[in-house]
Each structure stands twice: as C-alpha cells, then as structure tokens.
C-alpha cells in the first residue's frame, strides 16, 4: 500500500512573511509522519523554509535543471535544492510544460538529475480539456508517464500527481469516477513496468482545485493516496483541513 502524502505547491507566491504559515502547518500536523506533508515554496524561500520546518513537515522545490551545474543563468540545480534543505522537487507540472515548452524527454532528464541528488520527485501528468473531450485522456497520461519516468523508479524516489489541466486553478474538479479511471490506469501502468511491489507502493496524488470541502470525497476515491494542492496550501487554515481529511481516509 502506498503511503499518504499531502504536498503544497506555492507556485510563484510568497515572500519571507509567508513563512509564518509553515509554523502553523508544522504545529498542526505533528511529527509522526502520517500522512507525509510537504510544502514547495518558490526557490527564494526553500532554504529559509527548510530551516523553519519542524516535526513531520518537509520542504521541496518546484523545478530543477537537468544539469548539476554550469552556465544556465536563472536556473537552479537539483544539488542546489538538496543543499538548501529540500527533500522533494515537483517536475513536469503542466505550467512548466506549457509555459516553458518542456517535453517528456526534458522531464525525464530532470528526474534523473533529481534522483542523483537524492531528491524525491513529484512527477505531474494530465490532459487538456480538448484532449479529455476527444477521449484521449488515458493515452495522453499514459504517454507522459512512459516517456517522463526513467527506469529505476521506486516508492522512495517517485510520486505521481495526476493534475487534469482543465481543473488547475479553475475551481473545476474532476468527478470521482473520472479520477478513479485515471488513477487506476496509472497504477496498472506502474505495476506493469516496475512490478507489483513497486507499482503499488508509489503514491498517486490528485491535483486540481483541491480544498477542504472536496478533500474527503477525493481521498475516498480508488488509488488516490493524497493531493498536490495549489492555492489552498498558501494558508495553514485552508491546508490543514486537507491534511486532516487525508489522515482520516482509509
């Protein structure tokens, strides 16, 4: 059975003042690590967040370069994130794929770099509204997973987050049967490629307008082991009820 994880993606939000929210989150989740909780702030806050995180709270980055160092102005490498105190890194998010033209091959290279640095990757996949309406969801997601995940994945190095692009920040949420269909397909693909022991142990997160009001229903859905939370992770009062709902789920 895969461990539970609630991860918050702050995206391009937050200055030093926002770090006070981490104190409240850390106090609210305890230190027993069930479920796992991570916050991924902007690069400028990773080191300060890692120093401030207490108990079971982990910190992650939102992206990394495929190279460990070099002439890549404005980029951040996986070893730099690790050195700053990060345990996770989000890769392949649709906003990176769309805004920066990242291909599956680029995501795979970044994933290998993150693993080499000792980071656990939260790898994102998901379809556009046009792809869903064309009934191509499973083909699109399956292709992203096949080409974005390098060989050698296991539960200690990989988390998969299904985020339908049409539900990110829109207030729209995929219905439980839609989520279950995709998560069941992802689980099957992971088991087929890496074997049942590994495939069943890799956490599968749902992302896309997750909030306290819908969290329990989402976590009751087949093969949902947690959530990648956007806007609702910026405030402890919004994020902690999601964590609590995950902890209470079967």
C-alpha positions in Angstrom: 0.0 0.0 0.0 1.3 3.4 -0.9 2.0 6.0 1.8 -0.2 9.1 2.0 1.2 12.5 1.0 -0.2 16.0 1.1 2.1 18.3 -0.9 1.5 22.1 -1.3 2.7 23.9 -4.4 3.0 27.6 -3.6 3.9 28.4 -7.3 5.1 32.0 -7.7 3.6 33.2 -4.5 5.2 34.1 -1.1 7.8 36.3 0.4 9.5 35.9 3.8 6.4 36.9 5.6 4.6 33.9 4.3 6.9 31.6 6.2 4.9 32.1 9.3 2.3 29.8 7.8 4.8 27.0 8.0 4.9 27.3 11.8 1.2 26.8 11.9 1.3 23.9 9.4 4.1 22.2 11.3 2.3 22.5 14.6 -0.9 21.2 13.1 0.5 18.0 11.5 2.6 16.7 14.4 5.8 14.7 13.9 4.6 11.1 13.3 4.8 11.4 9.5 1.3 10.0 8.9 0.4 11.4 6.4 3.6 12.8 4.9 3.3 16.6 4.4 5.5 18.8 2.2 5.4 22.4 1.1 7.1 23.5 -2.1 7.7 27.3 -1.9 9.5 29.5 -4.5 13.2 29.0 -4.9 13.9 32.1 -2.9 12.3 30.6 0.2 13.5 27.0 0.1 16.5 27.4 2.4 14.6 29.5 4.9 11.6 27.2 4.8 13.8 24.2 5.4 15.4 25.8 8.4 11.9 26.7 9.7 10.2 23.4 9.0 9.7 21.3 12.1 8.3 17.9 13.0 7.0 16.0 10.1 7.0 18.9 7.6 9.2 18.5 4.6 10.2 21.1 2.0 10.6 20.8 -1.8 11.4 22.8 -4.9 9.1 23.5 -7.8 11.6 22.6 -10.6 15.2 21.9 -11.2 17.7 21.9 -14.2 18.8 18.6 -15.7 22.5 19.6 -15.2 24.2 19.7 -11.8 26.0 22.9 -12.5 27.1 25.1 -15.4 26.3 28.2 -17.5 22.5 28.2 -17.1 21.6 31.7 -15.9 18.5 31.8 -13.8 18.2 28.1 -13.3 18.5 26.0 -10.1 20.1 22.6 -10.0 19.0 19.5 -8.0 22.1 19.5 -5.9 21.4 23.2 -5.0 17.9 22.3 -3.8 19.3 19.4 -1.8 21.9 21.7 -0.3 19.2 24.2 0.6 17.3 21.5 2.6 14.8 20.3 0.1 13.6 16.7 0.2 11.2 16.8 -2.8 11.0 18.5 -6.2 8.0 18.9 -8.5 8.7 18.1 -12.1 6.7 18.1 -15.3 4.0 20.4 -14.0 1.7 21.5 -16.8 2.6 25.1 -16.3 6.3 24.1 -17.0 5.3 22.0 -19.9 3.1 24.8 -21.4 4.9 28.0 -20.4 8.4 26.7 -20.9 7.9 24.1 -23.6 9.2 21.2 -21.5 8.9 17.9 -23.3 8.7 14.4 -21.7 12.4 14.0 -22.6 13.3 17.1 -20.7 11.2 16.0 -17.7 12.9 12.6 -17.7 16.4 14.2 -17.7 15.4 16.4 -14.8 14.0 13.4 -12.9 17.3 11.6 -13.3 19.2 14.6 -12.1 16.9 14.9 -9.1 17.4 11.3 -8.2 21.1 11.6 -8.5 20.9 14.4 -6.0 18.8 12.4 -3.5 15.5 14.2 -4.1 12.1 12.6 -4.3 10.3 13.6 -7.4 6.6 14.5 -7.6 6.1 14.0 -11.3 3.0 15.6 -12.8 0.8 14.4 -15.7 -2.5 15.5 -17.0 -4.6 16.3 -20.1 -6.1 19.4 -21.5 -9.9 20.0 -21.8 -9.7 19.4 -25.6 -7.9 16.1 -25.0 -10.5 14.9 -22.5 -13.3 15.9 -24.8 -11.6 13.9 -27.5 -11.5 10.9 -25.2 -7.7 10.9 -25.3 -7.1 11.2 -21.5 -5.6 7.8 -20.9 -3.5 7.9 -24.0 -2.1 11.3 -23.1 -1.4 10.5 -19.4 0.0 7.1 -20.3 2.4 8.6 -22.8 3.6 11.2 -20.4 4.3 8.6 -17.7 6.1 6.2 -20.1 8.3 8.9 -21.5 8.9 11.1 -18.4 9.8 8.4 -15.9 13.2 7.0 -16.2 14.0 3.3 -15.4 14.7 2.5 -11.8 11.8 4.3 -10.1 10.6 3.1 -6.7 8.4 4.5 -3.9 11.4 6.2 -2.3 12.2 8.2 -5.4 8.9 8.8 -7.1 5.4 10.2 -6.5 3.0 10.6 -9.4 0.5 13.5 -9.4 -2.4 13.5 -11.8 -3.5 17.0 -12.5 -6.1 17.5 -15.3 -5.0 20.8 -16.7 -8.6 22.0 -17.1 -9.1 21.7 -13.3 -5.9 23.5 -12.1 -6.9 26.8 -10.5 -10.2 26.9 -12.3 -12.4 25.8 -9.4 -13.4 22.7 -11.5 -12.7 19.3 -10.0 -12.8 16.0 -11.8 -15.6 13.8 -10.6 -14.6 10.8 -8.5 -15.3 8.3 -11.4 -13.0 10.4 -13.7 -10.3 10.5 -11.1 -10.6 6.8 -10.4 -10.4 5.9 -14.1 -7.1 7.7 -14.5 -5.6 6.7 -11.2 -6.4 3.1 -11.7 -4.8 3.3 -15.2 -1.7 4.9 -13.7 -1.4 2.2 -11.0 -1.8 -0.5 -13.6 0.9 1.1 -15.8 3.3 1.4 -12.9 2.8 -2.2 -11.8 3.3 -3.4 -15.4 6.5 -1.5 -15.8 8.1 -1.8 -12.3 6.4 -4.8 -10.8 3.5 -5.0 -8.3 5.7 -4.4 -5.2 7.0 -1.1 -6.5 4.0 -0.1 -8.6 1.6 -0.5 -5.7 3.9 1.4 -3.3 4.3 4.6 -5.4 1.9 7.3 -4.1 -0.6 8.7 -6.5 -1.8 12.2 -5.8 -4.7 14.1 -7.3 -4.3 17.8 -8.0 -6.7 20.3 -9.4 -8.7 22.8 -7.1 -8.4 20.5 -4.1 -9.8 22.2 -1.0 -11.3 21.3 2.4 -14.8 21.0 1.0 -14.0 18.3 -1.5 -10.9 16.6 0.0 -12.7 13.8 1.8 -14.5 12.7 -1.3 -11.4 12.8 -3.4 -9.4 10.8 -0.8 -12.1 8.1 -0.8 -11.6 7.5 -4.5 -9.8 4.4 -5.8 -6.0 4.7 -5.9 -5.8 8.2 -4.5 -3.1 8.4 -1.9 -3.1 12.2 -1.4 -3.1 15.5 -3.1 -0.9 18.1 -4.8 -2.5 21.3 -3.5 -2.1 24.7 -5.1 -3.9 27.8 -3.8 -5.3 26.1 -0.7 -1.8 25.4 0.5 -0.8 29.1 0.9 -2.7 29.4 4.2 -2.5 26.9 7.0 -6.2 27.4 7.8 -7.0 26.1 4.3 -4.3 23.5 4.0 -4.6 21.7 7.4 -8.2 20.5 6.9 -7.0 18.8 3.7 -4.2 17.1 5.7 -6.7 16.1 8.3 -9.0 14.7 5.7 -6.2 12.7 4.2 -5.1 11.3 7.6 -8.7 10.2 8.3 -9.1 8.4 5.0 -8.8 4.7 4.6 
